[in-house]
C-alpha cells in the first residue's frame, strides 16, 4: 500500500510544478473515479470539529462583523 502524505508535504511539490503540469494534474484528478468531493469524504470522513451543525449558514457567514463600523 502506498504511504500517505500530508498536505504540508504535498504543497511544496505542487508549487514546483509548471502551470502546464498543474493543469495536467488537475485534469487527472478530475478524471479519476475518486476525484469527487464525495469520494474524498468517503475515503477520509470529516472530523467532528471540521464542520459545526450548531449554527445556521447565515450565522456562520455573519460572524465577526460585530466590531466593524
N, CA, C and O of each residue as an XYZ file, in Angstrom:
276
protein
N       0.844     -1.181      0.000
C       0.000      0.000      0.000
C       0.892      1.249      0.000
O       1.919      1.289      0.678
N       0.493      2.246     -0.755
C       1.257      3.490     -0.852
C       1.203      4.258      0.468
O       0.191      4.247      1.169
N       2.307      4.921      0.789
C       2.378      5.735      2.004
C       1.580      7.012      1.803
O       1.731      7.683      0.782
N       0.749      7.348      2.748
C       0.000      8.603      2.700
C       0.930      9.755      3.056
O       1.826      9.610      3.888
N       0.708     10.903      2.415
C       1.484     12.089      2.754
C       0.532     13.179      3.227
O      -0.664     13.150      2.936
N       1.071     14.116      3.943
C       0.253     15.204      4.470
C       0.196     16.344      3.453
O       0.960     16.375      2.489
N      -0.712     17.263      3.687
C      -0.823     18.451      2.841
C       0.461     19.262      2.908
O       0.911     19.813      1.903
N       1.048     19.333      4.102
C       2.287     20.091      4.268
C       3.414     19.509      3.421
O       4.291     20.250      2.976
N       3.406     18.208      3.192
C       4.407     17.566      2.348
C       4.072     17.721      0.869
O       4.972     17.801      0.033
N       2.787     17.763      0.545
C       2.346     17.815     -0.843
C       2.442     19.210     -1.466
O       2.829     19.345     -2.626
N       2.094     20.240     -0.708
C       2.054     21.591     -1.267
C       3.381     22.054     -1.873
O       3.362     22.638     -2.956
N       4.519     21.825     -1.239
C       5.773     22.245     -1.885
C       6.023     21.530     -3.213
O       6.606     22.106     -4.131
N       5.585     20.289     -3.312
C       5.751     19.555     -4.564
C       4.881     20.151     -5.665
O       5.337     20.327     -6.795
N       3.638     20.458     -5.337
C       2.723     21.054     -6.316
C       3.201     22.452     -6.693
O       3.066     22.864     -7.845
N       3.757     23.184     -5.733
C       4.235     24.548     -6.008
C       5.371     24.549     -7.023
O       5.550     25.526     -7.750
N       6.142     23.463     -7.082
C       7.252     23.386     -8.035
C       6.819     23.029     -9.451
O       7.618     23.136    -10.381
N       5.577     22.610     -9.632
C       5.094     22.256    -10.968
C       4.940     23.499    -11.834
O       4.631     24.585    -11.345
N       5.162     23.313    -13.126
C       4.909     24.403    -14.062
C       3.401     24.576    -14.210
O       2.651     23.670    -13.849
N       2.933     25.712    -14.731
C       1.483     25.874    -14.924
C       0.877     24.754    -15.775
O      -0.232     24.300    -15.492
N       1.578     24.310    -16.798
C       1.076     23.215    -17.634
C       0.975     21.912    -16.874
O       0.015     21.161    -17.046
N       1.970     21.636    -16.024
C       1.943     20.425    -15.209
C       0.819     20.481    -14.180
O       0.179     19.468    -13.898
N       0.577     21.679    -13.614
C      -0.531     21.824    -12.666
C      -1.868     21.579    -13.354
O      -2.742     20.919    -12.792
N      -2.033     22.105    -14.566
C      -3.275     21.895    -15.313
C      -3.471     20.408    -15.600
O      -4.580     19.887    -15.483
N      -2.387     19.731    -15.974
C      -2.471     18.286    -16.245
C      -2.844     17.536    -14.968
O      -3.668     16.622    -15.007
N      -2.247     17.913    -13.839
C      -2.575     17.275    -12.567
C      -4.053     17.459    -12.234
O      -4.719     16.515    -11.811
N      -4.565     18.673    -12.425
C      -5.989     18.923    -12.151
C      -6.887     18.093    -13.051
O      -7.908     17.571    -12.603
N      -6.511     17.969    -14.330
C      -7.296     17.138    -15.246
C      -7.275     15.672    -14.818
O      -8.298     14.990    -14.888
N      -6.111     15.184    -14.373
C      -6.012     13.795    -13.914
C      -6.869     13.563    -12.669
O      -7.539     12.537    -12.550
N      -6.841     14.516    -11.753
C      -7.652     14.385    -10.545
C      -9.137     14.405    -10.895
O      -9.909     13.598    -10.378
N      -9.536     15.320    -11.768
C     -10.948     15.438    -12.145
C     -11.431     14.203    -12.885
O     -12.586     13.808    -12.731
N     -10.563     13.580    -13.694
C     -10.955     12.408    -14.475
C     -10.956     11.132    -13.641
O     -11.526     10.122    -14.054
N     -10.331     11.170    -12.487
C     -10.241      9.996    -11.625
C     -11.616      9.643    -11.079
O     -12.396     10.537    -10.749
N     -11.925      8.351    -10.977
C     -13.205      7.973    -10.373
C     -13.286      8.392     -8.908
O     -14.375      8.495     -8.344
N     -12.126      8.631     -8.296
C     -12.090      9.080     -6.904
C     -11.870     10.579     -6.805
O     -11.530     11.072     -5.730
N     -12.054     11.320     -7.894
C     -11.775     12.742     -7.919
C     -12.902     13.632     -7.426
O     -12.780     14.857     -7.469
N     -13.983     13.052     -6.965
C     -15.101     13.876     -6.497
C     -14.983     14.145     -5.003
O     -14.292     13.426     -4.282
N     -15.655     15.169     -4.558
C     -15.661     15.504     -3.136
C     -16.295     14.365     -2.334
O     -15.847     14.055     -1.230
N     -17.335     13.747     -2.892
C     -17.997     12.646     -2.186
C     -17.031     11.489     -1.975
O     -17.012     10.886     -0.902
N     -16.229     11.171     -2.991
C     -15.248     10.088     -2.856
C     -14.178     10.453     -1.840
O     -13.729      9.596     -1.078
N     -13.764     11.720     -1.821
C     -12.742     12.157     -0.867
C     -13.254     12.036      0.561
O     -12.534     11.552      1.435
N     -14.482     12.466      0.811
C     -15.035     12.378      2.160
C     -15.381     10.940      2.542
O     -15.403     10.609      3.727
N     -15.651     10.082      1.556
C     -15.872      8.667      1.861
C     -14.561      8.011      2.284
O     -14.545      7.162      3.175
N     -13.463      8.408      1.642
C     -12.154      7.847      1.971
C     -11.651      8.346      3.321
O     -11.103      7.577      4.110
N     -11.840      9.627      3.580
C     -11.403     10.237      4.843
C     -12.543     11.116      5.340
O     -12.629     12.288      4.972
N     -13.415     10.562      6.170
C     -14.555     11.340      6.653
C     -14.109     12.573      7.442
O     -13.037     12.566      8.047
N     -14.928     13.633      7.441
C     -14.572     14.828      8.212
C     -14.540     14.515      9.699
O     -15.295     13.681     10.197
N     -13.647     15.205     10.390
C     -13.567     15.029     11.836
C     -14.695     15.805     12.499
O     -15.328     16.655     11.871
N     -14.939     15.513     13.752
C     -16.061     16.132     14.477
C     -15.956     17.647     14.513
O     -16.980     18.328     14.471
N     -14.741     18.200     14.590
C     -14.596     19.649     14.686
C     -14.416     20.333     13.341
O     -14.217     21.547     13.291
N     -14.481     19.569     12.239
C     -14.302     20.181     10.922
C     -15.525     20.985     10.505
O     -15.390     22.056      9.914
N     -16.703     20.486     10.804
C     -17.944     21.180     10.478
C     -18.783     21.270     11.731
O     -18.794     20.352     12.551
N     -19.480     22.367     11.876
C     -20.342     22.536     13.031
C     -21.787     22.593     12.574
O     -22.131     23.340     11.657
N     -22.617     21.812     13.210
C     -24.030     21.828     12.888
C     -24.828     22.707     13.829
O     -26.055     22.757     13.749
N     -24.131     23.407     14.728
C     -24.815     24.218     15.725
C     -25.277     25.576     15.194
O     -26.140     26.212     15.799
N     -24.717     26.019     14.085
C     -25.046     27.335     13.553
C     -25.743     27.200     12.202
O     -25.480     26.263     11.447
N     -26.622     28.135     11.911
C     -27.195     28.172     10.575
C     -26.174     28.804      9.648
O     -25.240     29.457     10.115
N     -26.330     28.625      8.354
C     -25.362     29.183      7.420
C     -25.311     30.708      7.503
O     -24.249     31.293      7.293
N     -26.427     31.360      7.803
C     -26.433     32.809      7.931
C     -25.593     33.246      9.130
O     -24.850     34.223      9.034
N     -25.697     32.552     10.237
C     -24.872     32.883     11.403
C     -23.399     32.666     11.093
O     -22.550     33.454     11.510
N     -23.094     31.603     10.365
C     -21.715     31.289     10.013
C     -21.129     32.382      9.123
O     -19.985     32.792      9.319
N     -21.898     32.853      8.153
C     -21.438     33.889      7.231
C     -21.314     35.251      7.912
O     -20.481     36.067      7.517
N     -22.126     35.497      8.918
C     -22.154     36.834      9.513
C     -21.212     36.992     10.705
O     -21.083     38.094     11.240
N     -20.565     35.936     11.122
C     -19.712     36.015     12.307
C     -18.524     36.937     12.117
O     -17.922     36.979     11.045
N     -18.185     37.691     13.187
C     -17.008     38.550     13.169
C     -17.236     39.961     12.711
O     -16.279     40.732     12.637
N     -18.458     40.341     12.399
C     -18.743     41.688     11.899
C     -19.182     42.632     13.008
O     -19.494     43.791     12.734
N     -19.214     42.174     14.236
C     -19.729     42.982     15.337
C     -18.899     44.256     15.561
O     -19.455     45.296     15.914
N     -17.581     44.185     15.360
C     -16.698     45.313     15.653
C     -16.478     46.241     14.456
O     -15.766     47.237     14.589
N     -17.054     45.952     13.316
C     -16.855     46.768     12.115
C     -17.834     47.949     12.164
O     -19.015     47.781     12.467
N     -17.322     49.129     11.862
C     -18.217     50.259     11.756
C     -17.965     51.265     12.733
O     -18.653     52.285     12.760
